[in-house]
């Protein structure tokens, strides 16, 4: 598993197991994770704790469904649906992510998405017109 794209794909595929500790092996000790528009989480321990909290926040589902993935050297870009349980069933939040992989570890992970969308989903709002239909 030395290829940046494969590392990110496996990291994203592992989300479905909802085991934050299982994700630790993919992250550099000084990794930075940030959902843009929110404070950055710095360091592998803080990122693992952050992800564990997200798994608790969304207890019915947590999976990354990859739609597109592209790599240029150490930089990997993803287009995915981050699946969460809502009153209307499991729904996908469209997310674009950028990962920087060095020495077979994720050093930087930035996600870009409409931060209001998960809240709308969690309160039962019909968001079908807000999510791309071609998935």
N, C-alpha and C positions, 0 to 999 in steps of 0.2 A: 504494500500500500504506500508507494512513494509518489504517486501522481496526485497533484493538488485537487484535480477534479474528482478523482475517486475518493479522496479523503473527505471532501465536503459532502459528496453524495452519501457516503456511509454515515457520516455525522447526522445528516438530515434524516436518513432512513432509521437511525437509532432512536429518534424522538418518540416513535410510536410505543416504545417500551416504557416510557414515563419513568425512567430511572436516571436521575441527574448524575449520580456517581458513574454510571456507564459512559457518560459523555466526557468525563474528566480526561480520559486518555487521548482525546482529540485536541485538547487545548494546551497552549503554551502557558507556562507559569505566570507570565506577565500579559496574558491575552487581554484584549479590550472588546467588550460586547456592548453595542448601543442600538437601541431602537431610536432612530432619529426623532428628535423632539423631546426625548427623555434623557435623564442623566446617564452617563456611561457607567458600566460596571467594569471594574479593573481587577484583574487577577483571577486565576483559575478557581480559587476557593469561593470568591464572591460570585463568579459566574455560575458555578454549580449551585450555590444557594439561591441565586436568582431563578434559575431554571426549576429547581425544586418548588419554589413558591408559585411559579406559573403552572406547574402540574397540579398543585393544590387548588389554584384559582379556577382551573378548567378540569374538574374531576371526571367528566363524562367522555372526553376525547382529547387527544393531543397527538397530532400526526402532521408531518410535513409531506404534502403531496407535490412532488417535483413536476413542473410543467416544462421548464426549459432550464438548461444549465450550460454555461460556456466558460471556458478557461483560457487565459492568456498568461502563460508562465505561472507565477505564484498567485495571481488574482483570479478568483472564481466568482461568477455572477449567477444568481439563481432567480428564477421566477417560480413561485410556488403558491400553493394554498395551504395555510396553516389551519388545520381542522380543529374546531372547538365545539363542544356541546352547548346547545342553546335551547330555549323553550320550543323552538321550531325544528328541533333535531340538530344533527351535526352539520355545521356549515363551515365553509372555507373563507378565511380572511386572505385576500390577495396580498402577497408580500414580494418585494424585490429585495434580495440580499446580496451583499458584497463581502467576500471572505478573502483574507490574505493568509496564505499558507507558506510557512518557511520551516525547513528541517522537519517536514512531515507533521507539523502542528499548526493549528489555527492560531494566528497572532492577532488578527483583527476581524471582527464580525459586525457589520452594520446592516440593520434591516430598515426598510423604508415601506411604510404603509399608512393608511388612514387610521390614525389612532382613535378616532371616534367610532369607527365601524364595529369593533368588537363589543363596545358598550351598547350600541344599537341592537346588535344581534342578541346579546345577553338579556335585553329587556323585551325581546319578542317583536321588535320592529321588522317589517317586511323590507329586506334590503336587496331584493332580487334585481331592482333597477340600478343598484349601486355597484354590483359585482359583474365583471365581464362575463358574458353569456357563453363564450366560446371555450368552455372547459368541459 
